[in-house]
Amino acid sequence: MTYDESYGFTYRVTDVDGDTVTLTFSIRVNGIPSFVREQDDQPYTAGEAVSLELPEAEGGNVALTYFLDGELPPGLAFNPTARTISGELSPNVSYSPEGYALTYRVADVDGEEPDPLTFTISVNGMPFFEGSITNQWIPEGEEMAPLELPAALGGNGELTYSLSEENLPAGLSFDAASRTISGTPELHVSHPAEGYELTFRVEDEDGDSAELSFFLTVDGNPTFFDAVIEDRILRQNEAMDSWEFPAASGGNGDLTYTLDMNVPGLSFDAAARTLSGTPTHTGVYRLVYQVEDIDGDSAELTFHITVDGAPSFSGDVANQTYIDGEAIEDLVLPLASGGNLLSLNPDGEVVFGELTYTLDNVPPGLTFDPNPMSPMLSGTPTEVGTYTLTYTAHDSDDNMTAEDAAILSFEVRVEESATDRFAELNEQILSKYALAIADGTNRAIENRLEHMDRAGDVNRSFRFAAESTLHDMIQSGRIFENRPVNLAQVMNGSSFATPFGFGRGCILCPGSPTFWGRGDYGQMSSDDGSLDWEGNLSRAQIGLDARPGAEMLTGLALSWAQGSFDYTAPLLGEERVDGTYETRMLSLHPYVGFSPGRLGVWLTAGLGRGNLDIDDEQGTVGQQSSDTSLRTASVGASGDLLASGPTQLRVKAAATVAQVEVEGGAVENGQGNRIAEQTVSANRLRLALKASHAYEAGMDGQVTPELEVALRQDGGDGLTGAGVEVGGGLRYEGGGFTLEAMARSLVSDGDDAVEYQEWGAHLLLQRSAGTNGRGLSLRVMPTYGTQANSLTLWERSVAEVADRSTMNAQGQLRAEVGYGLAALGGRGVYTVYSGMTQAPERMQLRLGTRFEVDSSMSVSLESSRWQRMAGASHGLLLRGRLVF
């Protein structure tokens, strides 16, 4: 109970009348106040409105006064009258984390106080930030201005700040005390495109916290650092190895790779950053490899790809055949296509180029023009041979290997010049041909001098001869096919002489003119291992002469000659070319002869016109023709130097010069007449001596030793050589028998037979028929070498003798037996004979018949069979002579 301060009493006595007497006094009760209840601790939350009524006290004296000791949380106030704590707890205040300890007291008027009440008001304050942090943008590589983050409010106790530094860009740092971000963002670091999301956090002492989030964007640029992409050369139409390009770093967000290229056949995989494929077109390509981040910043690398494709030719170059010394028709070589026409110079710049052409192993005399628009081979080849030419097209890059080039190979054959070959043919054939024409005429003139009756020709004569040899026709080809007998063979050995008989011994009239003619057929050949040729020569002469005096003969001969030859000549290396050579000549030869005694001398000259045809199998040479002209001059002598009894010394000499002019023609661009203008000259000197002496022997016979010497010198074009031939022997004749032993030897030194030596020998046993040709005749003759009854060097050159001796270098045996019968009442003789020739690897059998009438007519027919290892061949020989 609460007592007043004191209680006053009045003690009164009242009388009856109301008089009173009073006594006053007071009673004081000393009471002690007390709280009716305890006060519990009070928890509050910042921002909450508070109205707390504290407990009431009772007791004590008179009025109670309430007191509240301690610090109230900010925002609260104590009303002692109402005993209330009220107010609003501001959230912006940092409250003590231990709470607020309060002492609640009460006192009465006399100061009596009970035990106070203690309690705690705790305010759970939540730290917080006012507002937000603006997102930040900073460039990489640049120092940023320090960024102070906002202070937090509220909370309990001291606030602690933190920043999610695991997201803080490299190069930046956070100072919690000053709440600042500072530093320099590192370069070439990949930054998220949306920026770094940072969380700024505050926490009070009791663990309450608040956060602010914001983005800090570092504006980065992607980069390849020092990476480079080297230029690369790829091969056209060859698959390349997958090529991985370098990765970039830096920038913002995902990086996207692109390759700006236009290389046909290649593709780029952006995800794998690889280039692959098979390039299909040559060229130099500039490629840009680019990286771009999400906000469009980029970096790039530039490089070049050269697609190294070899140029190519669409066709071939045909093999060419040219003639030595003849200008060729310009050969335009094909152009190549493809290859690299663009290239990089040392500065890495793309330059335009062109295909270049080379030609290797060009034959001497030819030149190659590498004009890129029209490569051409031209000129005049000067050296025979087979040349393999390599024609190469290079493109304009630096790759000069064979794999990066177009290559064609073709063959150029430079064959021997037909012009040179024809000139050599002319030298070899025409020199002998001209001398043969002169010799034929000279022989006819010698014959006219030797057989002329000094009183004039009174007899007419005709001689006919023909032969056919099937073996020669087949084996040598010298006879026209399917023509066993031809006119040329008929002419061989045929002759006639017809005197007009104006009067015997008439010196003034023109003196017994005689019309005469003769023909012969022979073979000419040359086998020097280079230019080989062989063929037939037919000659015919007709003439008219007369004797203006007893010791003089003058006349004019018309000569016709035709030669037909087959030749083979070097063409190229071991190859040879064949052809035919034909020449014809018609010439006039005036002549004069003197016979003042035993020695006769004659002179003749000749002029002629003719032509020659050469049919050559080389390429397009074909048949070539040219007119020719002939000039000859000869002088000769023959007769007895000594003719005294049994001793005889006979001499024969002749000198001939001949010249053939070949008119030829011009060759232009490989066309035209390849027979060049040419002069062929030849000369021949011959001298022969024959000595003999007859000795009487038994059986009315005689023994005659003989000695012969012949000298010959051939000179001029294609015909040079000299030789000396010596022969000798012993002959016995008597009683119808002849026994003979002869030998001869030839030594020469000349171009046609260098250091050539040859010899031959024979024995002869012969029984002759009677003087009238009747009866038995026998002939046996073994031989070795080249057998001849007289020296061969007068009629044949050293080379021809060598040719024949090669064929007859071995021994052989010849035999013949015959029997003559009277005919035509004794005026004629009919003879049947048989013969054989035995030689190594061959044998000839002959069977024939002759019919002779006096000395005016002779006809013979002979058949023969040649037996060889290769088979048998047959022949016929017909001869005739008529004098009338």
RAFENNOR-V666116 format. One record per residue. N is the residue number from 1. RES is the residue in three letters. PHI is phi in degrees with one decimal (NA if undefined). Layout:
N,RES,PHI + N,RES,PHI
//
This chain:
1,MET,NA + 2,THR,-101.2 + 3,TYR,-99.6 + 4,ASP,-72.7 + 5,GLU,-65.7 + 6,SER,-155.2 + 7,TYR,-111.4 + 8,GLY,-92.9 + 9,PHE,-117.4 + 10,THR,-122.6 + 11,TYR,-95.1 + 12,ARG,-131.5 + 13,VAL,-120.8 + 14,THR,-119.1 + 15,ASP,-80.0 + 16,VAL,-69.8 + 17,ASP,-86.5 + 18,GLY,91.5 + 19,ASP,-73.4 + 20,THR,-131.5 + 21,VAL,-120.3 + 22,THR,-119.2 + 23,LEU,-125.1 + 24,THR,-109.9 + 25,PHE,-159.1 + 26,SER,-133.3 + 27,ILE,-120.7 + 28,ARG,-111.8 + 29,VAL,-108.3 + 30,ASN,-85.7 + 31,GLY,-95.4 + 32,ILE,-112.4 + 33,PRO,-65.5 + 34,SER,-152.9 + 35,PHE,-81.1 + 36,VAL,-75.1 + 37,ARG,-156.3 + 38,GLU,-85.7 + 39,GLN,-110.5 + 40,ASP,-79.3 + 41,ASP,-64.2 + 42,GLN,-119.0 + 43,PRO,-93.2 + 44,TYR,-133.9 + 45,THR,-119.1 + 46,ALA,-54.8 + 47,GLY,92.7 + 48,GLU,-92.5 + 49,ALA,-80.9 + 50,VAL,-114.3 + 51,SER,-145.6 + 52,LEU,-116.3 + 53,GLU,-94.0 + 54,LEU,-87.3 + 55,PRO,-66.3 + 56,GLU,-88.2 + 57,ALA,-102.0 + 58,GLU,-137.2 + 59,GLY,83.7 + 60,GLY,84.3 + 61,ASN,-112.1 + 62,VAL,53.0 + 63,ALA,-72.6 + 64,LEU,-101.5 + 65,THR,-115.5 + 66,TYR,-100.8 + 67,PHE,-130.7 + 68,LEU,-130.3 + 69,ASP,-101.3 + 70,GLY,107.7 + 71,GLU,-89.5 + 72,LEU,-79.9 + 73,PRO,-55.5 + 74,PRO,-55.1 + 75,GLY,100.0 + 76,LEU,-109.6 + 77,ALA,-138.9 + 78,PHE,-105.6 + 79,ASN,-108.4 + 80,PRO,-69.4 + 81,THR,-68.9 + 82,ALA,-90.1 + 83,ARG,52.2 + 84,THR,-123.9 + 85,ILE,-109.7 + 86,SER,-145.8 + 87,GLY,142.4 + 88,GLU,-128.7 + 89,LEU,-81.4 + 90,SER,-69.4 + 91,PRO,-74.9 + 92,ASN,-87.6 + 93,VAL,-109.1 + 94,SER,-86.5 + 95,TYR,-98.1 + 96,SER,-65.2 + 97,PRO,-72.0 + 98,GLU,-80.6 + 99,GLY,87.5 + 100,TYR,-116.2 + 101,ALA,-82.6 + 102,LEU,-124.4 + 103,THR,-118.1 + 104,TYR,-108.2 + 105,ARG,-120.6 + 106,VAL,-136.1 + 107,ALA,-142.2 + 108,ASP,-88.0 + 109,VAL,-72.7 + 110,ASP,-93.6 + 111,GLY,84.0 + 112,GLU,-77.5 + 113,GLU,-129.3 + 114,PRO,-81.8 + 115,ASP,-60.1 + 116,PRO,-68.4 + 117,LEU,-99.1 + 118,THR,-117.6 + 119,PHE,-155.8 + 120,THR,-126.1 + 121,ILE,-102.5 + 122,SER,-106.3 + 123,VAL,-115.9 + 124,ASN,-81.4 + 125,GLY,-89.3 + 126,MET,-101.9 + 127,PRO,-62.0 + 128,PHE,-156.9 + 129,PHE,-111.5 + 130,GLU,-85.1 + 131,GLY,79.1 + 132,SER,-139.4 + 133,ILE,-103.9 + 134,THR,-66.9 + 135,ASN,-57.4 + 136,GLN,-111.4 + 137,TRP,-129.8 + 138,ILE,-135.7 + 139,PRO,-81.6 + 140,GLU,-73.7 + 141,GLY,81.8 + 142,GLU,-117.2 + 143,GLU,-66.9 + 144,MET,-88.9 + 145,ALA,-69.1 + 146,PRO,-53.3 + 147,LEU,-106.0 + 148,GLU,-88.2 + 149,LEU,-84.9 + 150,PRO,-69.3 + 151,ALA,-78.6 + 152,ALA,-91.7 + 153,LEU,-119.6 + 154,GLY,75.7 + 155,GLY,91.4 + 156,ASN,-119.0 + 157,GLY,79.0 + 158,GLU,-71.6 + 159,LEU,-95.3 + 160,THR,-115.6 + 161,TYR,-105.6 + 162,SER,-147.4 + 163,LEU,-135.3 + 164,SER,-66.5 + 165,GLU,-70.1 + 166,GLU,-64.5 + 167,ASN,-101.8 + 168,LEU,-75.1 + 169,PRO,-55.2 + 170,ALA,-59.2 + 171,GLY,99.8 + 172,LEU,-109.3 + 173,SER,-140.1 + 174,PHE,-119.9 + 175,ASP,-102.5 + 176,ALA,-67.9 + 177,ALA,-63.9 + 178,SER,-98.5 + 179,ARG,54.6 + 180,THR,-121.7 + 181,ILE,-107.7 + 182,SER,-149.7 + 183,GLY,124.0 + 184,THR,-127.2 + 185,PRO,-60.7 + 186,GLU,-67.1 + 187,LEU,-77.8 + 188,HIS,56.4 + 189,VAL,-110.7 + 190,SER,-73.7 + 191,HIS,-108.9 + 192,PRO,-62.5 + 193,ALA,-62.5 + 194,GLU,-81.8 + 195,GLY,96.5 + 196,TYR,-89.4 + 197,GLU,-84.4 + 198,LEU,-108.9 + 199,THR,-116.3 + 200,PHE,-97.5 + 201,ARG,-124.9 + 202,VAL,-122.8 + 203,GLU,-138.3 + 204,ASP,-86.3 + 205,GLU,-72.8 + 206,ASP,-92.5 + 207,GLY,92.6 + 208,ASP,-72.2 + 209,SER,-144.4 + 210,ALA,-142.4 + 211,GLU,-133.8 + 212,LEU,-127.1 + 213,SER,-113.1 + 214,PHE,-155.4 + 215,PHE,-108.5 + 216,LEU,-113.9 + 217,THR,-97.8 + 218,VAL,-99.8 + 219,ASP,-78.8 + 220,GLY,-100.5 + 221,ASN,-113.7 + 222,PRO,-66.0 + 223,THR,-150.4 + 224,PHE,-99.5 + 225,PHE,55.8 + 226,ASP,-96.1 + 227,ALA,-65.5 + 228,VAL,-132.6 + 229,ILE,-110.2 + 230,GLU,-68.9 + 231,ASP,-60.7 + 232,ARG,-135.8 + 233,ILE,-108.5 + 234,LEU,-113.8 + 235,ARG,-95.7 + 236,GLN,-60.2 + 237,ASN,63.4 + 238,GLU,-118.7 + 239,ALA,-62.1 + 240,MET,-90.0 + 241,ASP,-69.0 + 242,SER,-58.2 + 243,TRP,-113.7 + 244,GLU,-93.3 + 245,PHE,-93.0 + 246,PRO,-68.0 + 247,ALA,-85.0 + 248,ALA,-94.1 + 249,SER,-134.4 + 250,GLY,82.6 + 251,GLY,81.0 + 252,ASN,-120.0 + 253,GLY,78.5 + 254,ASP,-65.3 + 255,LEU,-97.9 + 256,THR,-114.6 + 257,TYR,-105.3 + 258,THR,-136.0 + 259,LEU,-131.2 + 260,ASP,-85.6 + 261,MET,-147.6 + 262,ASN,-143.6 + 263,VAL,-91.1 + 264,PRO,-58.7 + 265,GLY,97.2 + 266,LEU,-107.6 + 267,SER,-136.9 + 268,PHE,-115.6 + 269,ASP,-99.3 + 270,ALA,-66.0 + 271,ALA,-66.4 + 272,ALA,-92.7 + 273,ARG,55.9 + 274,THR,-123.6 + 275,LEU,-114.5 + 276,SER,-152.3 + 277,GLY,128.4 + 278,THR,-128.5 + 279,PRO,-67.3 + 280,THR,-112.8 + 281,HIS,-128.9 + 282,THR,-75.8 + 283,GLY,150.1 + 284,VAL,-111.8 + 285,TYR,-114.7 + 286,ARG,-94.9 + 287,LEU,-116.9 + 288,VAL,-118.1 + 289,TYR,-98.1 + 290,GLN,-126.6 + 291,VAL,-120.8 + 292,GLU,-139.4 + 293,ASP,-87.0 + 294,ILE,-72.6 + 295,ASP,-99.3 + 296,GLY,95.0 + 297,ASP,-71.6 + 298,SER,-146.3 + 299,ALA,-144.4 + 300,GLU,-147.2 + 301,LEU,-126.5 + 302,THR,-113.8 + 303,PHE,-152.5 + 304,HIS,-124.4 + 305,ILE,-116.6 + 306,THR,-103.1 + 307,VAL,-88.2 + 308,ASP,-89.4 + 309,GLY,-102.7 + 310,ALA,-72.8 + 311,PRO,-64.5 + 312,SER,-144.2 + 313,PHE,-102.7 + 314,SER,-85.3 + 315,GLY,-146.0 + 316,ASP,-114.5 + 317,VAL,-104.0 + 318,ALA,-65.4 + 319,ASN,-61.3 + 320,GLN,-115.2 + 321,THR,-122.4 + 322,TYR,-123.3 + 323,ILE,-109.7 + 324,ASP,-57.0 + 325,GLY,85.8 + 326,GLU,-110.5 + 327,ALA,-60.5 + 328,ILE,-87.7 + 329,GLU,-72.9 + 330,ASP,-50.8 + 331,LEU,-100.7 + 332,VAL,-84.4 + 333,LEU,-85.0 + 334,PRO,-69.0 + 335,LEU,-87.8 + 336,ALA,-90.7 + 337,SER,-133.2 + 338,GLY,81.1 + 339,GLY,79.0 + 340,ASN,-101.2 + 341,LEU,-99.4 + 342,LEU,-118.9 + 343,SER,-149.6 + 344,LEU,-101.6 + 345,ASN,-84.0 + 346,PRO,-58.2 + 347,ASP,-87.4 + 348,GLY,79.6 + 349,GLU,-92.1 + 350,VAL,-79.8 + 351,VAL,-121.7 + 352,PHE,-87.6 + 353,GLY,-136.4 + 354,GLU,-152.6 + 355,LEU,-72.8 + 356,THR,-115.9 + 357,TYR,-119.9 + 358,THR,-131.0 + 359,LEU,-137.4 + 360,ASP,-101.3 + 361,ASN,64.6 + 362,VAL,-70.3 + 363,PRO,-58.4 + 364,PRO,-54.4 + 365,GLY,95.9 + 366,LEU,-100.3 + 367,THR,-126.9 + 368,PHE,-112.8 + 369,ASP,-100.8 + 370,PRO,-83.7 + 371,ASN,-49.6 + 372,PRO,-64.3 + 373,MET,-90.6 + 374,SER,-160.3 + 375,PRO,-64.0 + 376,MET,-145.0 + 377,LEU,-109.2 + 378,SER,-149.1 + 379,GLY,119.6 + 380,THR,-129.5 + 381,PRO,-64.7 + 382,THR,-123.7 + 383,GLU,-141.7 + 384,VAL,-70.1 + 385,GLY,163.4 + 386,THR,-107.8 + 387,TYR,-119.2 + 388,THR,-96.2 + 389,LEU,-96.0 + 390,THR,-110.5 + 391,TYR,-101.2 + 392,THR,-124.8 + 393,ALA,-114.4 + 394,HIS,-109.6 + 395,ASP,-85.3 + 396,SER,-94.2 + 397,ASP,-85.4 + 398,ASP,-89.1 + 399,ASN,-85.6 + 400,MET,-106.9 + 401,THR,-76.6 + 402,ALA,-64.7 + 403,GLU,-68.2 + 404,ASP,-107.8 + 405,ALA,-137.2 + 406,ALA,-97.0 + 407,ILE,-129.0 + 408,LEU,-123.4 + 409,SER,-116.4 + 410,PHE,-146.9 + 411,GLU,-108.1 + 412,VAL,-114.6 + 413,ARG,-100.5 + 414,VAL,-102.6 + 415,GLU,-89.3 + 416,GLU,-54.1 + 417,SER,-66.9 + 418,ALA,-62.1 + 419,THR,-61.8 + 420,ASP,-66.0 + 421,ARG,-64.0 + 422,PHE,-65.4 + 423,ALA,-64.4 + 424,GLU,-68.6 + 425,LEU,-59.6 + 426,ASN,-60.2 + 427,GLU,-60.8 + 428,GLN,-74.7 + 429,ILE,-83.0 + 430,LEU,-66.6 + 431,SER,-64.4 + 432,LYS,-71.8 + 433,TYR,-63.4 + 434,ALA,-63.8 + 435,LEU,-66.5 + 436,ALA,-64.7 + 437,ILE,-62.4 + 438,ALA,-64.2 + 439,ASP,-62.8 + 440,GLY,-61.7 + 441,THR,-67.0 + 442,ASN,-61.3 + 443,ARG,-63.4 + 444,ALA,-63.4 + 445,ILE,-67.0 + 446,GLU,-58.6 + 447,ASN,-62.4 + 448,ARG,-63.5 + 449,LEU,-71.6 + 450,GLU,-72.4 + 451,HIS,-104.2 + 452,MET,-81.0 + 453,ASP,-73.8 + 454,ARG,-58.2 + 455,ALA,-85.0 + 456,GLY,116.4 + 457,ASP,-77.8 + 458,VAL,-118.3 + 459,ASN,-102.6 + 460,ARG,-94.7 + 461,SER,-139.4 + 462,PHE,-145.1 + 463,ARG,-129.1 + 464,PHE,-126.3 + 465,ALA,-145.6 + 466,ALA,-153.1 + 467,GLU,-146.1 + 468,SER,-136.2 + 469,THR,-128.4 + 470,LEU,-62.0 + 471,HIS,-62.7 + 472,ASP,-60.9 + 473,MET,-60.7 + 474,ILE,-81.2 + 475,GLN,-81.8 + 476,SER,-98.8 + 477,GLY,70.2 + 478,ARG,-81.0 + 479,ILE,-106.0 + 480,PHE,-57.7 + 481,GLU,-59.9 + 482,ASN,61.3 + 483,ARG,-126.7 + 484,PRO,-64.1 + 485,VAL,-130.3 + 486,ASN,-130.4 + 487,LEU,-62.9 + 488,ALA,-61.5 + 489,GLN,-69.3 + 490,VAL,-62.0 + 491,MET,-68.5 + 492,ASN,-64.7 + 493,GLY,82.6 + 494,SER,-90.9 + 495,SER,-159.8 + 496,PHE,-152.8 + 497,ALA,-148.2 + 498,THR,-133.0 + 499,PRO,-77.0 + 500,PHE,-82.9 + 501,GLY,65.5 + 502,PHE,-74.7 + 503,GLY,143.1 + 504,ARG,-77.5 + 505,GLY,80.9 + 506,CYS,-76.7 + 507,ILE,-85.7 + 508,LEU,-88.8 + 509,CYS,-78.8 + 510,PRO,-87.8 + 511,GLY,83.2 + 512,SER,47.4 + 513,PRO,-65.5 + 514,THR,-129.8 + 515,PHE,-99.8 + 516,TRP,-136.5 + 517,GLY,-160.1 + 518,ARG,-158.7 + 519,GLY,-143.4 + 520,ASP,-149.8 + 521,TYR,-139.1 + 522,GLY,-145.9 + 523,GLN,-121.5 + 524,MET,-130.2 + 525,SER,-158.6 + 526,SER,-152.6 + 527,ASP,-138.9 + 528,ASP,-100.1 + 529,GLY,84.7 + 530,SER,-114.4 + 531,LEU,-95.9 + 532,ASP,-110.7 + 533,TRP,-152.4 + 534,GLU,-157.5 + 535,GLY,176.7 + 536,ASN,-116.0 + 537,LEU,-125.7 + 538,SER,-110.2 + 539,ARG,-132.1 + 540,ALA,-145.1 + 541,GLN,-131.7 + 542,ILE,-126.6 + 543,GLY,-151.0 + 544,LEU,-136.7 + 545,ASP,-137.2 + 546,ALA,-153.7 + 547,ARG,-111.4 + 548,PRO,-70.7 + 549,GLY,-153.3 + 550,ALA,-66.9 + 551,GLU,-110.5 + 552,MET,-137.5 + 553,LEU,-130.6 + 554,THR,-127.0 + 555,GLY,-170.2 + 556,LEU,-135.0 + 557,ALA,-113.2 + 558,LEU,-107.3 + 559,SER,-112.6 + 560,TRP,-122.7 + 561,ALA,-139.7 + 562,GLN,-140.7 + 563,GLY,-120.0 + 564,SER,-130.8 + 565,PHE,-134.4 + 566,ASP,-105.0 + 567,TYR,-134.1 + 568,THR,-137.3 + 569,ALA,-136.7 + 570,PRO,-60.8 + 571,LEU,-112.6 + 572,LEU,-165.1 + 573,GLY,59.9 + 574,GLU,-85.0 + 575,GLU,-75.9 + 576,ARG,-131.6 + 577,VAL,-123.1 + 578,ASP,-105.3 + 579,GLY,-174.7 + 580,THR,-121.6 + 581,TYR,-130.3 + 582,GLU,-126.5 + 583,THR,-140.8 + 584,ARG,-133.9 + 585,MET,-149.3 + 586,LEU,-119.0 + 587,SER,-139.3 + 588,LEU,-110.6 + 589,HIS,-131.9 + 590,PRO,-71.8 + 591,TYR,-145.3 + 592,VAL,-147.8 + 593,GLY,-130.5 + 594,PHE,-126.7 + 595,SER,-132.0 + 596,PRO,-73.8 + 597,GLY,-159.8 + 598,ARG,-72.6 + 599,LEU,-109.9 + 600,GLY,-109.4 + 601,VAL,-127.1 + 602,TRP,-138.7 + 603,LEU,-136.9 + 604,THR,-152.2 + 605,ALA,-135.7 + 606,GLY,-149.8 + 607,LEU,-132.8 + 608,GLY,-150.6 + 609,ARG,-130.1 + 610,GLY,-165.3 + 611,ASN,-153.4 + 612,LEU,-137.1 + 613,ASP,-126.0 + 614,ILE,-122.0 + 615,ASP,-109.6 + 616,ASP,-107.9 + 617,GLU,-87.5 + 618,GLN,-76.4 + 619,GLY,47.0 + 620,THR,-102.5 + 621,VAL,-61.8 + 622,GLY,65.4 + 623,GLN,-89.6 + 624,GLN,-123.6 + 625,SER,-135.5 + 626,SER,-157.4 + 627,ASP,-79.2 + 628,THR,-135.5 + 629,SER,-138.5 + 630,LEU,-128.9 + 631,ARG,-135.8 + 632,THR,-135.8 + 633,ALA,-152.9 + 634,SER,-139.1 + 635,VAL,-141.8 + 636,GLY,-151.7 + 637,ALA,-150.5 + 638,SER,-157.0 + 639,GLY,151.5 + 640,ASP,-92.2 + 641,LEU,-80.6 + 642,LEU,-145.3 + 643,ALA,-143.7 + 644,SER,-120.3 + 645,GLY,61.5 + 646,PRO,-78.1 + 647,THR,-100.1 + 648,GLN,-132.7 + 649,LEU,-135.9 + 650,ARG,-115.5 + 651,VAL,-124.0 + 652,LYS,-145.3 + 653,ALA,-142.5 + 654,ALA,-156.2 + 655,ALA,-134.8 + 656,THR,-136.4 + 657,VAL,-123.5 + 658,ALA,-143.4 + 659,GLN,-144.8 + 660,VAL,-118.1 + 661,GLU,-99.4 + 662,VAL,-103.5 + 663,GLU,-73.4 + 664,GLY,65.6 + 665,GLY,-165.8 + 666,ALA,-92.8 + 667,VAL,-108.3 + 668,GLU,-127.6 + 669,ASN,52.9 + 670,GLY,76.2 + 671,GLN,-118.0 + 672,GLY,109.4 + 673,ASN,-83.8 + 674,ARG,-91.2 + 675,ILE,-84.6 + 676,ALA,-82.7 + 677,GLU,-61.4 + 678,GLN,-156.7 + 679,THR,-119.3 + 680,VAL,-113.2 + 681,SER,-119.2 + 682,ALA,-150.8 + 683,ASN,-146.9 + 684,ARG,-148.1 + 685,LEU,-121.2 + 686,ARG,-138.5 + 687,LEU,-145.4 + 688,ALA,-133.5 + 689,LEU,-126.4 + 690,LYS,-136.0 + 691,ALA,-124.8 + 692,SER,-150.5 + 693,HIS,-146.3 + 694,ALA,-95.7 + 695,TYR,-117.8 + 696,GLU,-69.6 + 697,ALA,-141.4 + 698,GLY,-65.7 + 699,MET,59.7 + 700,ASP,56.9 + 701,GLY,-109.8 + 702,GLN,-145.1 + 703,VAL,-110.2 + 704,THR,-126.7 + 705,PRO,-81.0 + 706,GLU,-130.9 + 707,LEU,-140.1 + 708,GLU,-127.3 + 709,VAL,-136.3 + 710,ALA,-130.2 + 711,LEU,-124.2 + 712,ARG,-144.9 + 713,GLN,-133.0 + 714,ASP,-107.3 + 715,GLY,-145.4 + 716,GLY,114.6 + 717,ASP,-82.9 + 718,GLY,69.7 + 719,LEU,-151.5 + 720,THR,-132.6 + 721,GLY,163.0 + 722,ALA,-137.2 + 723,GLY,-155.0 + 724,VAL,-130.4 + 725,GLU,-122.3 + 726,VAL,-125.8 + 727,GLY,-139.9 + 728,GLY,-167.5 + 729,GLY,-179.4 + 730,LEU,-137.0 + 731,ARG,-129.2 + 732,TYR,-116.2 + 733,GLU,-131.7 + 734,GLY,172.3 + 735,GLY,62.5 + 736,GLY,82.8 + 737,PHE,-112.8 + 738,THR,-131.7 + 739,LEU,-125.0 + 740,GLU,-138.2 + 741,ALA,-132.7 + 742,MET,-131.1 + 743,ALA,-147.1 + 744,ARG,-146.9 + 745,SER,-145.7 + 746,LEU,-122.3 + 747,VAL,-127.0 + 748,SER,-134.9 + 749,ASP,-151.0 + 750,GLY,-173.3 + 751,ASP,-66.5 + 752,ASP,-84.7 + 753,ALA,-161.1 + 754,VAL,-68.1 + 755,GLU,47.2 + 756,TYR,-92.4 + 757,GLN,-129.5 + 758,GLU,-154.9 + 759,TRP,-145.9 + 760,GLY,-153.8 + 761,ALA,-152.1 + 762,HIS,-153.2 + 763,LEU,-116.6 + 764,LEU,-136.6 + 765,LEU,-122.2 + 766,GLN,-140.3 + 767,ARG,-113.7 + 768,SER,-92.1 + 769,ALA,-67.6 + 770,GLY,-62.9 + 771,THR,-62.6 + 772,ASN,-92.4 + 773,GLY,84.0 + 774,ARG,-95.7 + 775,GLY,101.6 + 776,LEU,-83.6 + 777,SER,-130.5 + 778,LEU,-142.8 + 779,ARG,-147.1 + 780,VAL,-131.2 + 781,MET,-144.5 + 782,PRO,-81.5 + 783,THR,-136.1 + 784,TYR,-142.4 + 785,GLY,78.3 + 786,THR,-85.3 + 787,GLN,-89.8 + 788,ALA,-155.9 + 789,ASN,-75.8 + 790,SER,-141.2 + 791,LEU,-64.6 + 792,THR,-89.9 + 793,LEU,-69.8 + 794,TRP,-68.7 + 795,GLU,-88.1 + 796,ARG,-125.1 + 797,SER,-73.6 + 798,VAL,-58.5 + 799,ALA,-62.8 + 800,GLU,-68.6 + 801,VAL,-63.0 + 802,ALA,-62.2 + 803,ASP,-59.3 + 804,ARG,-70.1 + 805,SER,-68.7 + 806,THR,-62.6 + 807,MET,-75.3 + 808,ASN,-117.8 + 809,ALA,-70.7 + 810,GLN,-104.5 + 811,GLY,-76.7 + 812,GLN,-155.0 + 813,LEU,-126.7 + 814,ARG,-119.6 + 815,ALA,-147.0 + 816,GLU,-152.5 + 817,VAL,-133.2 + 818,GLY,-148.9 + 819,TYR,-143.9 + 820,GLY,-101.7 + 821,LEU,-121.2 + 822,ALA,-70.1 + 823,ALA,-147.4 + 824,LEU,53.4 + 825,GLY,64.4 + 826,GLY,92.4 + 827,ARG,-77.5 + 828,GLY,-125.1 + 829,VAL,-131.6 + 830,TYR,-112.2 + 831,THR,-119.1 + 832,VAL,-111.6 + 833,TYR,-141.8 + 834,SER,-140.5 + 835,GLY,-148.6 + 836,MET,-149.1 + 837,THR,-131.6 + 838,GLN,-110.9 + 839,ALA,-138.6 + 840,PRO,-56.1 + 841,GLU,69.1 + 842,ARG,-158.5 + 843,MET,-149.2 + 844,GLN,-117.7 + 845,LEU,-116.4 + 846,ARG,-126.3 + 847,LEU,-144.7 + 848,GLY,-153.6 + 849,THR,-144.0 + 850,ARG,-127.2 + 851,PHE,-131.5 + 852,GLU,-129.3 + 853,VAL,-123.8 + 854,ASP,45.8 + 855,SER,-111.1 + 856,SER,-97.0 + 857,MET,-149.1 + 858,SER,-148.3 + 859,VAL,-135.7 + 860,SER,-137.1 + 861,LEU,-136.1 + 862,GLU,-132.4 + 863,SER,-110.2 + 864,SER,-143.7 + 865,ARG,-133.0 + 866,TRP,-101.1 + 867,GLN,-107.2 + 868,ARG,-122.8 + 869,MET,-62.9 + 870,ALA,-78.8 + 871,GLY,139.8 + 872,ALA,-110.0 + 873,SER,-139.1 + 874,HIS,-129.1 + 875,GLY,-151.1 + 876,LEU,-128.2 + 877,LEU,-130.9 + 878,LEU,-121.1 + 879,ARG,-129.3 + 880,GLY,-149.8 + 881,ARG,-143.9 + 882,LEU,-138.6 + 883,VAL,-121.3 + 884,PHE,-144.9
//
